[in-house]
Amino acid sequence: MTASIERHTGTLTTGDVPDLRCYDVILVNSSAGKDSQASLDVVVHAARQAEVLHRVVVVHADLGEAEWDGVPELAAEHAAHYGLRFELARRERDGALYTILDHVQQRGMWPSASQRWCTSDFKRGPIRKVMTKLVAELRDSGQITGRPVHLLNVMGLRAEESSARARRLAYSPNTAASNGRRRVDDWYPIHHWSTTQVWERIRAAGTRPHRAYIDGMSRLSCRFCVLASRADLVCSARLNPELARRYAQVEAETGHRFRADLSMADIVAESQAGQQGAFIALADLHPLGA
């Protein structure tokens, strides 16, 4: 580990990590998808070397029906594999889980690449509440006094996924999440990795990938993400026909197209015609794929 790395340069090279000893909390965001799995293993390895594994916490934003069956449980399983604390974040209204589809029905519009309220309101917002909780625990216990709590926010974003993500710095301050009680930095430990490297790391780590990959999905985001490829959306509709019909019904009720270039009605029709997304064979990478 490179302990002398300069903070906030955003120019980490392959194999470099921030000095994890500088952080009171290392918060790993987990979607239970492949990039989260690989990132978590990288963080655990680095934290063990720095002797700060006890500071690592895994958090998952529960999206309810929008995400694949068993995802919160799988994220918890990944955390338990390393003996780590696990936190579940969720948006609630009147004491009950409030979902993205609930919000679409109320708002009358789907999210989009330029209006990603699904991420800000249903992932980032609830996870920041977990940050507040963890910071309060350290301050209230007297473990941290006289200064902000230093928190490293870890996400499995990769440059290969999009031009927007490629432009991001691998390591930088998060001023929006910081305040007088906490100083937050973001770190993307596998930002420069290829998909092949990700699956190789998962095979070595021995953690279980979600079944959706075996069934043809290339990514484990929301079951129907407005940023997903057409192939993934059609594959998901084939695997989740009832939810696809519900999304199509909401699209018809709101009069707002799921995506400017693609309607849910088209996605359902293609899935029923037998068109499938690209198949990803994991048989050589993990026992689940055998």
VOROMAR-81800 format. One record per residue: residue in three letters; y, x, z of N, C-alpha, C in turn. Coordinates in steps of 0.02 Angstrom, whole numbers, plus 32768, in hexadecimal, padded with zeros to 4 digits. Example, Ala and Ser with C-alpha at 12.3 -4.5 7.8 and 13.67 -1.06 7.14 Angstrom:
<recs>
Ala7EE4829481867F1F826781867F5B82948186/Ser7F90828281627FCB82AC816580028285818A/
</recs>
This chain:
<recs>
Met7FC4802A8000800080008000803E802B8000/Thr807180177FDA80AF803C7FD780DE8023800C/Ala80E08042804581078029807E815180378077/Ser81638067804D81A9807B804881CE80568011/Ile81B080237FF481D080007FBC82127FE17FD0/Glu82437FE47FA482857FC97FB282847F7E7FAB/Arg82A07F5A7FDB829E7F117FDA82CA7EF57FA3/His82B47EBD7F8782DA7E947F5982E87EB57F15/Thr82C47EE87F0282D07F057EC082B27EDB7E89/Gly827B7EB87E9982597E8F7E6782357EB87E33/Thr822D7EF87E3F820F7F257E0D81CD7F437E25/Leu81A67F1E7E4B81677F377E63813A7F477E28/Thr81187F7E7E2B80E97F917DF680A27F807E0C/Thr80737F877DDE802E7F767DED80157F997E2C/Gly7FFA7F717E5A7FDF7F8C7E9780107F907ED1/Asp80507F897EC380827F8C7EF880887F4A7F1C/Val80977F4D7F5C80A47F117F8480E07F1F7FB1/Pro81037EEB7FC781387EF77FF881197F118038/Asp81427F2C8062812B7F4280A481207F0580CF/Leu80E17EF080D480D17EB280F880E07EB68142/Arg80E77EF3815C80F77EFA81A3813E7EE381B3/Cys81677EDA818081AC7EC3818981B07E788193/Tyr81787E55818B81797E0C818E81547DF081CB/Asp81737DBF81EA81567D9E822481237D6A820E/Val812E7D4B81D481017D1981B880F77D29816F/Ile80B87D28815980A87D30811280877CEF80FC/Leu80AD7CC580D980987C8280C9807F7C7F8081/Val803E7C738079801F7C71803780197C298020/Asn803C7C187FEB80387BD57FCE7FF77BCF7FA7/Ser7FCF7B9C7FB67F8F7B947F947F8A7B507F73/Ser7F7D7B507F327F6E7B127F0E7F227B087F0B/Ala7EFD7B3A7F247EB47B3E7F1E7E9E7B507ED8/Gly7ECE7B5E7EAC7EBD7B737E687EAF7BBE7E64/Lys7E9F7BD47E287E887C197E1F7EBD7C4D7E32/Asp7EFC7C407E207F307C707E2F7F3E7C757E7A/Ser7F397C3D7E9D7F3F7C3D7EE57F067C647F05/Gln7ECA7C5A7EEB7E8F7C7E7F067E987CC97F00/Ala7EAB7CDF7EC47EB27D277EB97EEB7D437EE3/Ser7F237D1F7EE67F5D7D367F0E7F4B7D3C7F57/Leu7F267D0A7F707F137D0C7FB77EE87D497FC6/Asp7EBA7D597F9A7E907D937FA67EB97DD47FA5/Val7EE97DD87F787F157E137F767F3D7E1A7FB6/Val7F587DE27FCE7F807DE3800B7F557DF78047/Val7F1A7DD9804B7EED7DE980847EDC7E338085/His7ECC7E4F804B7EBC7E9780477EF77EC1805F/Ala7F347EB180467F6F7ED780597F807ECE80A3/Ala7F787E9180BC7F877E8381037F577EA78131/Arg7F197EAC811D7EE87ED281457EFB7F1C8148/Gln7F107F37810F7F247F7D810E7F617F89813B/Ala7F8E7F58813B7FCB7F5F81637FC17F4881AB/Glu7F857F3081BB7F737F1881FE7FA07EDD8214/Val7FAD7EAF81E47FD57E7481F47FB37E3481DB/Leu7F717E3581D67F4D7DFA81BE7F5A7DBD81E9/His7F677DC782297F757D9082577FB67D6C8247/Arg7FDF7D89821C801F7D69820A80197D3E81CB/Val7FDE7D3F81AB7FD57D1A816C7FC37CD1817B/Val7FE67CA3815B7FD97C5B81617FD37C3F811A/Val7FA37C1381107F9A7BF380CF7FB57BAC80D3/Val7FDB7B9680A17FF67B5380A07FE67B31805E/His7FD57AF180627FC77ACA80257FF17A8B8028/Ala80127A7A7FF080387A3C7FEA80097A057FD0/Asp7FFC79D47FFB7FCF799E7FEA7FF3796B7FBD/Leu7FDB79637F807FFB79377F4F7FD678F57F47/Gly7FA578E97F727F8178AA7F6F7F5C78A17F2D/Glu7F6378657F107F3E78547ED37F51787F7E97/Ala7F8A789F7E997FA078C87E607F7479057E56/Glu7F56791E7E8C7F2E795A7E867EE3794A7E84/Trp7EBD797B7E717E7679727E687E5279657EAA/Asp7E1B79407EA67DF479307EE27DDE79717F04/Gly7DE479727F467DCC79AA7F6D7DF979E77F6F/Val7E3479E37F517E607A1E7F507E797A327F95/Pro7E937A057FBF7EA87A1B80027E707A3B802A/Glu7E357A1E80247DFB7A3A80487DE87A7F802D/Leu7DEE7A887FEB7DDE7AC97FCE7E127AFE7FE3/Ala7E517AEB7FE67E857B1A7FFD7E777B2F8044/Ala7E627AFF806E7E507B0F80B37E127B3C80B6/Glu7DE37B3180897DA77B5A80857DB87BA28073/His7DE77BAA80447DFC7BEE80307E1C7C12806B/Ala7E467BEE80927E657C0D80CD7E307C208101/Ala7E007BF3810B7DCB7BFF813D7D9F7C3A8129/His7D977C4680E97D707C7F80D07D887CC080EE/Tyr7DCA7CC480FA7DE87D0181167DFB7CF98160/Gly7DEA7CBF817E7DFA7CB381C37E457CA881D0/Leu7E677C8A819F7EAF7C8181A47EC47C3B81BA/Arg7EFD7C3781D87F1B7BF781EA7F2C7BD081AB/Phe7F227B8E81AD7F2F7B6481737F5D7B2B8186/Glu7F907B20815D7FC07AEA81697FC17ABC812C/Leu7FC57A7A81387FC97A498103800F7A2B8103/Ala80317A3080C980747A1380C2806F79D48097/Arg809779A380A780957965807F80D6793F8087/Arg80E8791A8053812378EF8057810C78AA806E/Glu812E789080A1811B784F80BC8156781F80BA/Arg814677DF80BA817777AB80C1815A777480EC/Asp817D7764812281657732815381207745816E/Gly81167787817980D9779F8198809E77A4816A/Ala80A777958129806F779980FA808077CA80C2/Leu804C77E480A280567813806B807B77F18032/Tyr80B07810801C80D977F87FE480CA78247FA9/Thr80B378077F718099782F7F3A80CA78327EFF/Ile80BA785F7ED180E278667E9580E278257E6D/Leu80A978047E6880A677C57E4280CF778F7E64/Asp80D0778E7EA780FB77607ECB8144776B7EB7/His815777AA7EB2819C77BB7EA381AD77AA7E5A/Val817D77B37E2D818977A17DE7819577567DE1/Gln816D772F7E05817676E67E0381BA76D27E1F/Gln81D076F37E54821076E37E72824A76FB7E47/Arg824377377E2C827877577E05827C773D7DBD/Gly824177287DA3823F77107D5F823D77477D2B/Met823177857D42823077BE7D1481FD77F27D2B/Trp81DF78147CFB81B1784B7D0A81D9788B7D13/Pro81BD78BC7D3681DE78FE7D3881D9791E7CF3/Ser81FD79547CEA81FB79797CAB820679C37CB8/Ala820479EB7C84820F7A337C8C82547A417CA7/Ser82857A187C9682C97A227CAD82D979FC7CEE/Gln82B079CC7CFE82B979A47D3C827879A67D64/Arg826C79DF7D82822B79E97DA5823079D47DEF/Trp824379957DF98247797D7E3F820279787E5F/Cys81CE79767E36818B79757E52817E79B47E7B/Thr819579ED7E61818D7A2D7E8581BC7A317EC1/Ser81FB7A227EB6822C7A297EEC822179F87F25/Asp821079BA7F15820B79857F4881C679807F67/Phe819279927F42814E79877F5A812979C77F6C/Lys81437A007F5881257A407F6A81557A6B7F93/Arg818B7A7F7F7481B97AAD7F9481D87A907FD4/Gly81EE7A517FD1820C7A32800C81DD7A2E8047/Pro81A17A11803F81727A0E8077815D7A538091/Ile81567A84806381427AC7807A817A7AE780A2/Arg81B87AD9809281EF7AF480BA81EF7AD68101/Lys81D77A99810881CF7A7D814B819B7AA48173/Val81677ABB815181357AE6817281557B288186/Met817F7B43815B81A47B80816D81CC7B7481AD/Thr81EF7B3D81B182177B2C81EC81EB7B29822A/Lys81B07B0B822381817B05825B816A7B4A8272/Leu81577B758244813E7BB8825681757BE28276/Val81B27BDE825B81EA7C03827781FA7BEA82BD/Ala81F87BA882C782067B8C830981D37BA4833C/Glu81937BA98328815F7BC08356816E7C07836F/Leu81827C33834181917C78835481CF7C7E8380/Arg82027C57836F82417C5A839582397C3983D9/Asp82187BFF83DB820F7BDB841A81E27C00844B/Ser81B37C27843081867C4D845B81A67C8D8475/Gly81E07C9E845A82027CDB846F81EA7D19844C/Gln81BC7D11841B81A37D4C83F781D97D6B83CA/Ile82057D4183B0823C7D588386827E7D4183A5/Thr82A97D6E83B882EA7D5C83D483207D8983B7/Gly835B7D6F83B283947D97839E83997DA78354/Arg836E7D8A832B83707D9682E3834A7D5E82C0/Pro83557D56827E832E7D24825982E47D398254/Val82B97D09824F82727D178242826C7D2C81F9/His82467D6281EC823D7D7B81A981FD7D5D818C/Leu82037D37815681CB7D13813981C27D2680F0/Leu81857D3780DE81747D47809881507D0C807A/Asn816C7CEF804681517CB48025812A7CCB7FE7/Val80E87CC37FE880BD7CDD7FB380A57CA57F86/Met80AC7CAF7F4580957C7E7F1380707CA17EDB/Gly80407C7E7EBD80177C9A7E8980327C8E7E43/Leu80737C987E3980917C8F7DF780837CCC7DCC/Arg80747CC07D8B80657CF77D5D80917CF47D20/Ala80A67D2E7D0980D27D337CCE80B17D177C90/Glu806F7D1D7C8C804A7D077C51804D7CBC7C46/Glu805D7C967C7A805A7C4D7C7680947C2E7C4F/Ser80CF7C4C7C5281087C307C2F81407C647C2B/Ser816E7C597BFC81A77C877BF581D47C837C33/Ala81D97C487C5182037C407C8D81E67C697CC7/Arg81A47C677CCE81867C8E7D0481877CD87CF6/Ala81857CEA7CB781887D317CA481CC7D4F7CB7/Arg82007D267CB682437D3E7CC7824E7D477D12/Arg82237D2B7D3A822B7D307D83821E7D777D9C/Leu823E7D887DD282307DC87DF381F37DC17E1F/Ala81CA7DF47E21818D7DF27E49819C7DF17E94/Tyr81D77E097EA781E97E0E7EEE82357E077EF4/Ser824C7DD47F1882947DC87F1B82A57D9D7F57/Pro82E47D9E7F6D82F87D737FA582FB7D2A7F90/Asn82E87CFD7FBC82ED7CB57FB083267C9A7FDA/Thr83617C9B7FBE839C7C867FE5839C7C3B7FF4/Ala837D7C147FC8837B7BCB7FD283517BB8800E/Ala831B7BDF801B82EF7BD0805483057BF28094/Ser83347C21808E834C7C4680C983847C2180EC/Asn838B7C2E812C83C27C11815383CF7C3E818F/Gly83F47C2581C084037C4E81FA83C87C5E8226/Arg83927C38821F83567C428249831F7C698226/Arg83237C6D81E382EE7C9181BE830A7CB28180/Arg82EB7CEB816E82FA7D0E813082BA7D0D8107/Val82BE7CF080CC82837CE680A382877D108063/Asp82517D33805482497D568014820E7D387FF0/Asp82107D377FAE81D87D207F8481B37D5C7F68/Trp81717D557F6381487D897F4581127D687F1B/Tyr810A7D7F7EDD80D57D687EB080A57DA37EA4/Pro80717DA97ECC80477DE67ECB801F7DF07E8B/Ile80147DBA7E637FEE7DC37E2580197DB17DE9/His80597DBA7DEF80887DA77DBA80777DC67D76/His805E7E037D7780517E287D3980087E227D23/Trp7FDE7DFB7D457F977DF97D367F867DCD7CFB/Ser7F4E7DDB7CDC7F327DB07CA77F027D7F7CC7/Thr7EF07D4B7CA17EBF7D1B7CB97E7C7D3C7CC8/Thr7E687D6B7C9E7E297D8F7CA97E2B7DB47CEC/Gln7E627DD57CFB7E687DF87D3C7E627DC87D76/Val7E7F7D8C7D6E7E7C7D5A7DA37E347D477DB2/Trp7E0E7D377D7D7DC97D217D887D9E7D5B7DA3/Glu7DAC7D977D8E7D877DD17DA97D947DD97DF3/Arg7DD17DCE7E087DE27DD47E4F7DBF7D9E7E78/Ile7DBC7D617E5C7D9B7D2A7E7F7D517D387E87/Arg7D327D537E527CEB7D647E567CDF7D977E8D/Ala7D0A7DC97E927D037DFC7EC67D107DE07F0B/Ala7D3F7DB17F107D517D947F517D1B7D667F6B/Gly7CF87D447F3F7CC27D177F547CD97CD37F6A/Thr7D177CBF7F597D2E7C7C7F6A7D1D7C4C7F31/Arg7D177C0C7F437CFE7BDA7F147D377BBB7EEB/Pro7D317BBC7EA97D637B9B7E7F7D567B4F7E7B/His7D897B2B7E6A7D827AE27E647D577AD07E27/Arg7D337A997E2D7D057A827DF97D2A7A727DB8/Ala7D6A7A627DBC7D907A4F7D7F7D8F7A867D4B/Tyr7D8C7AC57D617D8A7AFC7D307D497AFA7D09/Ile7D127AED7D2B7CD17AE87D0A7CD17AAF7CD8/Asp7CF57A7A7CE97CF57A3E7CBF7D277A427C85/Gly7D4B7A7A7C7F7D747A837C447DBD7A8F7C4E/Met7DD77A897C8C7E1E7A937C977E2F7ADD7C98/Ser7E697AEF7C7C7E7F7B347C7E7EA97B437CBC/Arg7EC77B0E7CD97EF07B167D157EE27ADE7D46/Leu7EEE7AEB7D867EE37AB97DBA7F277AA57DD7/Ser7F507A857DAE7F8F7A6B7DC77F847A217DD6/Cys7FB679F87DD27FAA79B07DD97F7A799A7DA2/Arg7F5579657DAF7F25794E7D7D7F48793B7D3C/Phe7F8579227D427FAD79127D077FF3792F7D11/Cys7FFA796F7D00803979937D08806079907CC6/Val80A079817CC980C8797C7C8D80CF79BF7C69/Leu80BF79F67C8C80C37A387C6E80807A517C54/Ala804B7A297C5D80087A3E7C4780027A3C7BFB/Ser7FD17A617BE27FC37A607B9B7FA47A1C7B88/Arg7FA97A0B7B497F8B79CD7B317F4079CD7B3D/Ala7F207A077B327ED87A0C7B3C7EC679FE7B84/Asp7EEC7A197BB47EDD7A0D7BFA7EE979C47C0D/Leu7F1D79A67BF27F2B79607C027EF479327BE8/Val7EDD793F7BAC7EA779177B8F7E6679227BB6/Cys7E5979607BC77E1D79707BEF7E20794C7C32/Ser7E5A794D7C527E62792D7C937E5878E27C8E/Ala7E7278C47C587E69787C7C4F7E20786A7C45/Arg7DFB78977C247DB3788C7C1D7D8F78907C60/Leu7DA678BD7C8B7D8778C67CCD7DA078957D01/Asn7DDD787A7CF67DFC784C7D267E14780D7D02/Pro7DE777E77CE67DFC77AE7CBC7E2377787CE1/Glu7E10776A7D207E3377357D447E7B77497D53/Leu7E8577877D697EC9779D7D787EF277A27D38/Ala7ED377B67D017EF677B97CC17F0F77757CAC/Arg7EE677427CB77EFA76FE7CA67F3476E77CD3/Arg7F3376FC7D127F6A76EA7D407FAB770B7D29/Tyr7FA8774A7D157FE3776C7CFC7FFD774A7CBD/Ala7FD077367C907FE477147C54800576D17C64/Gln7FEB76AF7C97800776707CAB804E76797CC7/Val805776AC7CF0809A76BA7D0C80CA76CD7CD3/Glu80B176F37CA280DA77047C6980F276C57C45/Ala80C576957C3C80D776577C1A8108762E7C44/Glu80FD762D7C87812876067CB3816E76227CB6/Thr817476647CB881B676837CBE81DA76877C7B/Gly81B476877C4581D2768F7C0381E976D67BF6/His81D277057C2181E5774C7C1881A877737C04/Arg81AC77967BCC817477BC7BB1816177F57BE1/Phe812077FF7BEB810678337C17812578767C06/Arg812778867BC6814678C37BAD816578B37B6A/Ala819C78D47B5A81C078C47B1C819378C87ADF/Asp816578F87ADF813A79027AA480F478E57AAC/Leu80E878C37AE580A478AC7AF180A478747B25/Ser8087783C7B14808378047B43803F78037B65/Met803D77E37BA07FFD77DC7BC37FCE77B17B9A/Ala7FE877817B757FBE77577B4B7F9A77817B16/Asp7FBE77B17AFA7F9F77DE7AC97F6A78097AEA/Ile7F7878227B257F48784C7B4A7F0878267B58/Val7F0F77E87B6F7ED477BE7B7E7EAC77B17B3E/Ala7ECF77A27B087EAD77947AC97E8677D07AB1/Glu7EA3780B7AB57E8178487AA07E4478577ACB/Ser7E4B784B7B0C7E1278587B397DD878287B2A/Gln7DE877EB7B197DB577BA7B0A7D9477C77AC7/Ala7DB877EA7A9B7D9C77FC7A5A7D6F78397A5E/Gly7D6A78547A9A7D3B788B7AA57D5878D07A9C/Gln7D9B78D67A947DB979177A8E7DBE79367AD3/Gln7DAD79757AD97DAA79977B197DD679D57B19/Gly7DEA79E87B567E0F7A267B5D7DE27A627B55/Ala7E007A9C7B517DDA7ADA7B497DAD7AE57B85/Phe7D6E7AFA7B787D3E7B067BAE7D437B4E7BC5/Ile7D447B577C067D477B9A7C237D047BA87C45/Ala7CDE7BD67C2A7C9C7BE57C467CA37C177C7F/Leu7C8B7C037CBA7C907C2F7CF47C4C7C4A7D09/Ala7C197C3E7CE17BD57C517CF67BCF7C9B7D06/Asp7BF47CC47CE27BF07D0C7CED7C207D247D22/Leu7C4A7CF67D3C7C7D7D0B7D6B7C707CF47DB2/His7C4D7CBC7DBA7C447CA07DFD7C047C767DFE/Pro7BDF7C757E357BA27C4E7E3A7BAC7C047E2A/Leu7BE87BE87E377BF47BA27E2A7BEC7B927DE0/Gly7BFA7BC47DB67BF77BB87D6F7BB27BC17D51/Ala7B827BD67D7B7B3E7BE37D617B197BA27D56/
</recs>
